[in-house]
Amino acid sequence: MNYEFHENEVKELGPGVWMRVGIDNIAWFDLGGTAAVIDALEEAEQADVVRALIKETTGQDLKYVVTTHWDTDHIACNPQWKREGAPVIAHESCAQSAREAGWEEGAPDITYPATATLYGSGERKIEMRWVGGTHTQWDTILHFPSARVLHIADLFLWGLFPCKPTPQKIERYREILRIIKSYDVDALINGHGPSLDMSCIRRFEEYFEMMLQKVVPLAAKGLSAAEIEAQVPPPADMEHWFRFTAWKHAKNIEMIIEETPRG
C-alpha cells in the first residue's frame, strides 16, 4: 500500500468504501440503494462538497451519518445533513455530550450502548463497536466486512500517541490494539492522513512499547526532551510516516515526560 499523503485524493479502498484524504479525512460507503458518510469534518461548508462526491463516486444519495467520535473536527456537517434528512448514528456517550453542550442541531438521532449494525443490501453492512477510553470516551471502530475495510478514526495517528500515556490508558490502548488486530481486513482508514494497512498497526505497537521501555527511565532521571530524543531518535523506517519526524515523535516524548514521576 502507498502511504504517501495526497491532499484531497479520492480513492476506493474496498468495494463501495471511499475516502477523501486530507488533514481531516472523510469516508463514505455505498450501502446499495443508499449511502452512509463516516464522520462530518471540521468545516460545515464542506457538507455540499462531500454530498456531491458521494453521488459522483457511488451514484447514491446520502442517507445516514455514522460517527466515530464526538471531537469537533468530526461533526461540523451534522446539522445540515440532519436537516436534509440523514440521521446521525453514534454511540450513546456522544448523545450525552451533545446534550451537555446544548447542541441539539447536530446531536445523534440513533444511539447504541456497545455495538450496532447498519444493514444495506445483500452483504453490505457497517458493524460498529465502541472502544472508548483512550483517545476519547466516545471512540468507535467501524467494520465493513464485505469490503474488508476497517475504520479506526483517531486510534491511529501516524506515529502520534492517541492519548496521554497514563497507566490506565496504556493498558486500555493495548487492549484496543488487540481488538483492531483481530479483524481480517486489507485496508484501514484513520481520521487524519493517508490510509493504511495492518502492518502499520503492528509497527506502531512495537514503537509504542519501545518508547515506554526506553523513554520512561530517562524521564524518571530528569532528562530533558531534547536529551531524550538524542538517545531515542525517530526510527528510520517510520521517517516517511505522515508528519512523524516533523513533530509527532518529539510530542510523544513530551507526553511521556509529563506522566512520569521524577525520582
QUIPE-V376193 format. One record per residue. N is the residue number from 1. RES is the residue in one small letter. OMEGA is omega in degrees with one decimal (none if undefined). BURIAL is + if it has 9 or more other C-alpha atoms within 8 Angstrom, else -. Layout:
n=N res=RES omega=OMEGA burial=BURIAL
n=N res=RES omega=OMEGA burial=BURIAL
//
This chain:
n=1 res=m omega=178.8 burial=-
n=2 res=n omega=-177.7 burial=-
n=3 res=y omega=-179.0 burial=-
n=4 res=e omega=-179.0 burial=-
n=5 res=f omega=175.7 burial=+
n=6 res=h omega=-174.0 burial=-
n=7 res=e omega=179.7 burial=-
n=8 res=n omega=172.5 burial=-
n=9 res=e omega=176.9 burial=-
n=10 res=v omega=-176.6 burial=-
n=11 res=k omega=178.3 burial=-
n=12 res=e omega=-175.8 burial=+
n=13 res=l omega=177.8 burial=+
n=14 res=g omega=-176.0 burial=+
n=15 res=p omega=176.5 burial=-
n=16 res=g omega=-179.4 burial=+
n=17 res=v omega=-177.0 burial=+
n=18 res=w omega=172.3 burial=+
n=19 res=m omega=167.2 burial=+
n=20 res=r omega=-176.3 burial=+
n=21 res=v omega=177.6 burial=+
n=22 res=g omega=169.1 burial=+
n=23 res=i omega=170.2 burial=-
n=24 res=d omega=-179.0 burial=+
n=25 res=n omega=169.1 burial=+
n=26 res=i omega=-177.2 burial=+
n=27 res=a omega=176.4 burial=+
n=28 res=w omega=-173.6 burial=+
n=29 res=f omega=174.8 burial=+
n=30 res=d omega=-178.8 burial=+
n=31 res=l omega=-175.6 burial=+
n=32 res=g omega=-176.0 burial=+
n=33 res=g omega=176.7 burial=+
n=34 res=t omega=178.6 burial=+
n=35 res=a omega=175.2 burial=+
n=36 res=a omega=174.4 burial=+
n=37 res=v omega=-179.5 burial=+
n=38 res=i omega=-178.4 burial=+
n=39 res=d omega=-167.3 burial=+
n=40 res=a omega=169.8 burial=+
n=41 res=l omega=-177.9 burial=+
n=42 res=e omega=-176.0 burial=+
n=43 res=e omega=-176.3 burial=-
n=44 res=a omega=-178.7 burial=+
n=45 res=e omega=176.8 burial=-
n=46 res=q omega=-174.9 burial=+
n=47 res=a omega=-179.4 burial=+
n=48 res=d omega=179.5 burial=-
n=49 res=v omega=-178.0 burial=-
n=50 res=v omega=178.1 burial=-
n=51 res=r omega=179.4 burial=+
n=52 res=a omega=177.9 burial=-
n=53 res=l omega=178.5 burial=-
n=54 res=i omega=179.4 burial=+
n=55 res=k omega=-178.2 burial=+
n=56 res=e omega=-173.6 burial=-
n=57 res=t omega=-174.7 burial=-
n=58 res=t omega=-174.3 burial=+
n=59 res=g omega=-175.7 burial=-
n=60 res=q omega=173.5 burial=+
n=61 res=d omega=178.7 burial=+
n=62 res=l omega=-180.0 burial=+
n=63 res=k omega=-177.0 burial=+
n=64 res=y omega=171.7 burial=+
n=65 res=v omega=-178.3 burial=+
n=66 res=v omega=-171.3 burial=+
n=67 res=t omega=176.2 burial=+
n=68 res=t omega=176.2 burial=+
n=69 res=h omega=-164.9 burial=+
n=70 res=w omega=173.2 burial=+
n=71 res=d omega=-172.6 burial=-
n=72 res=t omega=178.8 burial=-
n=73 res=d omega=178.6 burial=+
n=74 res=h omega=-170.5 burial=+
n=75 res=i omega=-170.4 burial=+
n=76 res=a omega=-177.3 burial=+
n=77 res=c omega=-178.1 burial=+
n=78 res=n omega=-175.4 burial=+
n=79 res=p omega=-178.7 burial=+
n=80 res=q omega=-177.9 burial=+
n=81 res=w omega=175.2 burial=+
n=82 res=k omega=178.7 burial=+
n=83 res=r omega=-179.1 burial=-
n=84 res=e omega=171.7 burial=-
n=85 res=g omega=179.2 burial=-
n=86 res=a omega=-180.0 burial=+
n=87 res=p omega=177.6 burial=+
n=88 res=v omega=179.1 burial=+
n=89 res=i omega=-177.0 burial=+
n=90 res=a omega=174.3 burial=+
n=91 res=h omega=-175.1 burial=+
n=92 res=e omega=178.0 burial=+
n=93 res=s omega=177.0 burial=-
n=94 res=c omega=178.5 burial=+
n=95 res=a omega=178.3 burial=+
n=96 res=q omega=179.6 burial=-
n=97 res=s omega=177.8 burial=+
n=98 res=a omega=178.5 burial=+
n=99 res=r omega=-179.0 burial=+
n=100 res=e omega=179.6 burial=-
n=101 res=a omega=-177.9 burial=-
n=102 res=g omega=-175.2 burial=-
n=103 res=w omega=-176.5 burial=+
n=104 res=e omega=-173.8 burial=-
n=105 res=e omega=178.9 burial=-
n=106 res=g omega=-172.3 burial=+
n=107 res=a omega=176.8 burial=+
n=108 res=p omega=175.7 burial=+
n=109 res=d omega=-178.9 burial=-
n=110 res=i omega=-179.1 burial=-
n=111 res=t omega=179.9 burial=+
n=112 res=y omega=-175.5 burial=+
n=113 res=p omega=-176.1 burial=-
n=114 res=a omega=179.8 burial=-
n=115 res=t omega=175.8 burial=+
n=116 res=a omega=177.5 burial=-
n=117 res=t omega=173.8 burial=-
n=118 res=l omega=-174.9 burial=-
n=119 res=y omega=170.5 burial=-
n=120 res=g omega=179.3 burial=+
n=121 res=s omega=179.3 burial=+
n=122 res=g omega=-179.0 burial=-
n=123 res=e omega=-177.0 burial=-
n=124 res=r omega=179.2 burial=+
n=125 res=k omega=174.1 burial=+
n=126 res=i omega=177.9 burial=+
n=127 res=e omega=-177.5 burial=+
n=128 res=m omega=-179.1 burial=+
n=129 res=r omega=178.8 burial=+
n=130 res=w omega=179.1 burial=+
n=131 res=v omega=-175.7 burial=+
n=132 res=g omega=174.5 burial=+
n=133 res=g omega=176.9 burial=+
n=134 res=t omega=178.8 burial=+
n=135 res=h omega=173.0 burial=+
n=136 res=t omega=174.9 burial=+
n=137 res=q omega=-173.6 burial=-
n=138 res=w omega=-164.7 burial=+
n=139 res=d omega=176.8 burial=+
n=140 res=t omega=172.5 burial=+
n=141 res=i omega=-175.3 burial=+
n=142 res=l omega=-178.6 burial=+
n=143 res=h omega=175.6 burial=+
n=144 res=f omega=-170.8 burial=+
n=145 res=p omega=-178.4 burial=+
n=146 res=s omega=-179.3 burial=-
n=147 res=a omega=-177.5 burial=+
n=148 res=r omega=-179.8 burial=+
n=149 res=v omega=177.1 burial=+
n=150 res=l omega=176.0 burial=+
n=151 res=h omega=-176.8 burial=+
n=152 res=i omega=174.3 burial=+
n=153 res=a omega=-173.9 burial=+
n=154 res=d omega=174.9 burial=+
n=155 res=l omega=170.9 burial=+
n=156 res=f omega=-173.8 burial=+
n=157 res=l omega=178.5 burial=+
n=158 res=w omega=173.0 burial=+
n=159 res=g omega=178.8 burial=+
n=160 res=l omega=173.4 burial=+
n=161 res=f omega=-178.3 burial=+
n=162 res=p omega=-177.6 burial=+
n=163 res=c omega=173.7 burial=-
n=164 res=k omega=-177.3 burial=+
n=165 res=p omega=172.6 burial=+
n=166 res=t omega=-179.8 burial=-
n=167 res=p omega=-178.8 burial=-
n=168 res=q omega=-177.9 burial=-
n=169 res=k omega=175.9 burial=+
n=170 res=i omega=-179.2 burial=+
n=171 res=e omega=178.7 burial=-
n=172 res=r omega=180.0 burial=+
n=173 res=y omega=174.6 burial=+
n=174 res=r omega=178.1 burial=-
n=175 res=e omega=-179.9 burial=-
n=176 res=i omega=176.4 burial=+
n=177 res=l omega=176.7 burial=+
n=178 res=r omega=178.3 burial=-
n=179 res=i omega=179.9 burial=-
n=180 res=i omega=-177.5 burial=-
n=181 res=k omega=-179.7 burial=+
n=182 res=s omega=-179.4 burial=-
n=183 res=y omega=177.8 burial=-
n=184 res=d omega=-176.2 burial=-
n=185 res=v omega=179.4 burial=+
n=186 res=d omega=-176.5 burial=-
n=187 res=a omega=176.2 burial=+
n=188 res=l omega=175.6 burial=+
n=189 res=i omega=172.0 burial=+
n=190 res=n omega=-172.4 burial=+
n=191 res=g omega=-171.7 burial=+
n=192 res=h omega=176.7 burial=+
n=193 res=g omega=-174.3 burial=+
n=194 res=p omega=170.5 burial=+
n=195 res=s omega=-173.4 burial=+
n=196 res=l omega=172.4 burial=+
n=197 res=d omega=-172.0 burial=+
n=198 res=m omega=177.3 burial=+
n=199 res=s omega=177.9 burial=-
n=200 res=c omega=177.4 burial=-
n=201 res=i omega=-179.7 burial=+
n=202 res=r omega=179.7 burial=-
n=203 res=r omega=178.9 burial=-
n=204 res=f omega=177.5 burial=+
n=205 res=e omega=176.9 burial=+
n=206 res=e omega=179.5 burial=-
n=207 res=y omega=-179.8 burial=-
n=208 res=f omega=-179.6 burial=+
n=209 res=e omega=177.8 burial=-
n=210 res=m omega=-179.4 burial=-
n=211 res=m omega=178.2 burial=+
n=212 res=l omega=-178.4 burial=+
n=213 res=q omega=-173.3 burial=-
n=214 res=k omega=-172.7 burial=+
n=215 res=v omega=-177.7 burial=+
n=216 res=v omega=178.7 burial=+
n=217 res=p omega=179.3 burial=-
n=218 res=l omega=177.3 burial=+
n=219 res=a omega=179.2 burial=+
n=220 res=a omega=177.5 burial=+
n=221 res=k omega=177.6 burial=-
n=222 res=g omega=178.9 burial=-
n=223 res=l omega=178.6 burial=+
n=224 res=s omega=178.6 burial=-
n=225 res=a omega=-179.9 burial=+
n=226 res=a omega=178.9 burial=-
n=227 res=e omega=179.0 burial=-
n=228 res=i omega=-179.3 burial=+
n=229 res=e omega=176.6 burial=+
n=230 res=a omega=179.1 burial=-
n=231 res=q omega=-179.1 burial=-
n=232 res=v omega=-177.6 burial=-
n=233 res=p omega=176.3 burial=-
n=234 res=p omega=178.1 burial=+
n=235 res=p omega=-175.3 burial=-
n=236 res=a omega=-176.7 burial=-
n=237 res=d omega=177.6 burial=-
n=238 res=m omega=-175.4 burial=+
n=239 res=e omega=180.0 burial=+
n=240 res=h omega=180.0 burial=-
n=241 res=w omega=-173.4 burial=+
n=242 res=f omega=176.3 burial=+
n=243 res=r omega=-174.6 burial=+
n=244 res=f omega=-177.8 burial=+
n=245 res=t omega=-178.6 burial=+
n=246 res=a omega=-178.0 burial=-
n=247 res=w omega=-170.5 burial=-
n=248 res=k omega=179.6 burial=+
n=249 res=h omega=178.7 burial=+
n=250 res=a omega=178.7 burial=+
n=251 res=k omega=177.3 burial=+
n=252 res=n omega=177.7 burial=+
n=253 res=i omega=178.8 burial=+
n=254 res=e omega=-179.6 burial=+
n=255 res=m omega=178.1 burial=+
n=256 res=i omega=178.2 burial=+
n=257 res=i omega=-177.7 burial=+
n=258 res=e omega=-175.2 burial=-
n=259 res=e omega=-175.8 burial=+
n=260 res=t omega=176.1 burial=+
n=261 res=p omega=177.8 burial=-
n=262 res=r omega=179.4 burial=-
n=263 res=g omega=none burial=-
//
